[in-house]
Amino acid sequence: MKILCLNILLACSLALPAAAQQMGSINRETPTVESSIEFAGGAKVELSYRALSFGEGQFMKRVKESEQFRNMVTQNAKANPVGTLKLPATMMIGGQEVAAGEYGIHFIPTDTGDWTLTFSHKQEGELHLIQWPLALQQVETARQRLAMVLLAGDEKGSAILHLHFGNMAVDIDVLTPKKG
């Protein structure tokens, strides 16, 4: 009986750190943010995402320094989009044509620890990825959570997708297709 009790106690103690880590996760109660922009012709782009926290920069440091951690982050990012983007029509985003539809939004590190914005969608049962390298620039204002904002662009039929990670940010052009 003592051996059985000791085995149960050992099993519980081994499981405790995993449970504590999950329950203490910095992103366990992350808020969901939604925004949209409607163009003059009625085309409406909709954005929804979880405003993830950065853990005081330790996460970014580990992504840059550890290939094993980077691979884990990549696999997790591919399996768990941070949000969705709905496009009512084909749009030009960051210089690439993106068809109408709903896309998962992922941030995936490169081998050098830089980041790509990745949209995912299923086509004929297969997962397809569209990627853009992010030319993140250092900014004065630091954010503890991921911020993604759709802003009106300066030209008719244009918008800007503003991404802000910690003290790094980038703007990506979103353009409706030119008519005629």
C-alpha positions in Angstrom: 0.0 0.0 0.0 2.9 2.4 0.8 4.4 1.8 -2.6 1.0 2.5 -4.3 0.7 5.8 -2.4 4.2 6.8 -3.1 3.7 6.1 -6.9 0.5 8.2 -6.9 2.3 11.0 -5.0 5.2 10.9 -7.5 2.8 11.0 -10.5 0.9 13.9 -9.0 4.1 15.8 -8.3 5.4 15.3 -11.8 2.1 16.6 -13.3 2.0 19.6 -11.1 4.6 21.8 -12.9 2.8 21.2 -16.3 -0.6 22.1 -14.8 0.9 25.2 -13.0 2.6 26.4 -16.2 -0.6 26.1 -18.2 -2.7 27.8 -15.5 -0.1 30.6 -14.9 0.3 31.3 -18.6 0.7 34.9 -19.4 -1.9 34.6 -22.3 -4.5 32.5 -20.5 -7.0 35.3 -20.3 -5.9 37.3 -23.4 -8.6 39.7 -24.7 -9.9 39.3 -28.3 -9.9 42.5 -30.4 -12.1 43.1 -33.4 -12.0 45.9 -36.0 -13.1 46.5 -39.5 -12.9 49.0 -42.3 -15.6 49.5 -44.9 -14.7 51.0 -48.2 -17.0 53.4 -50.2 -18.2 50.6 -52.5 -19.3 48.5 -49.5 -16.3 46.1 -49.3 -15.6 45.4 -45.6 -12.4 44.0 -44.3 -12.8 42.4 -40.9 -10.0 41.7 -38.4 -10.2 39.7 -35.2 -7.2 38.6 -33.0 -6.0 37.7 -29.5 -3.8 40.5 -28.0 -1.0 38.2 -26.8 1.5 39.4 -24.2 5.3 39.3 -24.6 6.6 38.3 -21.1 8.9 41.3 -20.8 11.0 40.5 -23.9 12.1 37.0 -22.8 10.0 35.4 -25.5 11.6 37.4 -28.3 15.1 36.7 -26.9 14.5 33.0 -26.8 13.2 33.0 -30.4 16.4 34.6 -31.6 18.8 32.4 -29.6 17.2 28.9 -29.6 16.6 26.9 -32.7 14.6 24.3 -30.6 12.4 27.1 -29.2 12.0 28.7 -32.6 10.8 25.3 -34.1 8.4 24.9 -31.2 7.0 28.4 -31.7 6.7 27.7 -35.5 4.7 24.5 -35.0 2.5 26.1 -32.5 1.9 29.2 -34.6 0.9 27.1 -37.7 -1.5 25.1 -35.6 -3.0 28.0 -33.6 -3.7 31.2 -35.6 -3.6 34.4 -33.5 -6.6 35.7 -35.3 -8.6 35.9 -38.6 -8.9 38.3 -41.5 -11.9 38.3 -43.7 -11.6 39.8 -47.2 -14.8 40.5 -49.3 -12.9 40.7 -52.5 -9.4 40.1 -53.9 -7.0 42.7 -52.3 -3.4 43.6 -52.6 -1.8 43.2 -49.2 1.9 44.1 -48.8 2.3 43.9 -52.6 0.8 40.4 -52.9 -2.6 39.6 -54.4 -4.8 37.8 -51.8 -8.1 36.3 -52.9 -11.4 36.9 -51.1 -12.0 34.6 -48.2 -11.3 34.1 -44.5 -7.7 33.6 -43.4 -6.0 32.6 -40.2 -3.3 35.0 -39.1 0.0 33.7 -37.8 3.3 35.2 -36.9 6.1 32.7 -37.7 9.8 33.2 -36.9 12.4 32.7 -39.6 15.7 30.8 -39.1 17.4 34.1 -38.1 14.7 35.0 -35.5 13.0 37.6 -37.7 9.3 37.4 -38.2 6.9 36.7 -41.0 3.2 37.6 -41.2 1.4 34.5 -42.5 -2.1 34.0 -43.7 -3.5 30.5 -43.9 -6.5 29.1 -45.7 -7.7 25.7 -46.7 -8.1 25.1 -50.4 -9.3 21.7 -51.7 -8.6 20.2 -48.2 -4.9 21.4 -48.1 -3.6 24.2 -45.9 -2.0 27.0 -48.0 0.2 29.7 -46.5 0.8 33.3 -47.8 3.8 34.9 -46.1 5.4 38.4 -45.9 8.7 39.1 -44.1 8.1 41.8 -41.5 10.4 44.8 -41.7 9.8 45.7 -38.0 11.2 49.1 -37.0 12.0 50.2 -33.5 9.5 52.7 -32.1 9.4 54.8 -29.0 6.1 53.4 -27.6 6.4 49.9 -26.2 3.3 47.7 -26.0 3.0 44.8 -23.6 0.5 43.1 -25.9 0.3 42.5 -29.6 -1.6 45.3 -31.4 -3.1 45.0 -34.9 -5.1 48.0 -36.2 -6.8 48.6 -39.5 -6.4 52.3 -40.4 -7.8 54.3 -43.3 -5.2 54.8 -46.0 -4.4 58.1 -47.7 -5.7 57.0 -51.1 -9.2 56.0 -52.1 -9.7 52.3 -51.6 -6.7 51.9 -49.3 -6.1 50.9 -45.8 -3.1 50.2 -43.5 -2.7 47.1 -41.3 -0.6 48.4 -38.4 1.3 45.7 -36.4 2.9 46.6 -33.1 5.0 44.0 -31.0 6.7 45.4 -27.9 8.8 48.3 -29.1 8.7 47.1 -32.8 6.1 48.1 -35.4 5.4 47.9 -39.1 2.6 49.2 -41.5 1.4 47.0 -44.4 -0.6 48.4 -47.2 -4.0 47.0 -48.0 -5.5 48.0 -51.4 -8.8 47.3 -53.0 -8.4 46.2 -56.6 -8.3 49.0 -59.2 -11.4 49.2 -61.4 -11.3 49.1 -65.1 
